[in-house]
């Protein structure tokens, strides 16, 4: 890593500052924090974000294919 020394120093300082505090979310109690329909909401929001971008990219690739095949 390019700045490994600085990264290690920053992580050490962060661990010292967080010594007495609990983490906001741990892996084992994550299911306690998520409500019933949160998973569905996350899936729908991901579709709303990534689907339009994927459609634009697919449209650009299709347009390039059209231009190379139909217009020699």
Protein Blocks (a to p, Z undefined) as FASTA:
>chain_A
ZZlmmmmmmmmmmmmmmmmpccfbdfklmmmmpcfklmmmmmmmmmmmmmmmmmmmmmmm
mmmmmmmmmmZZ
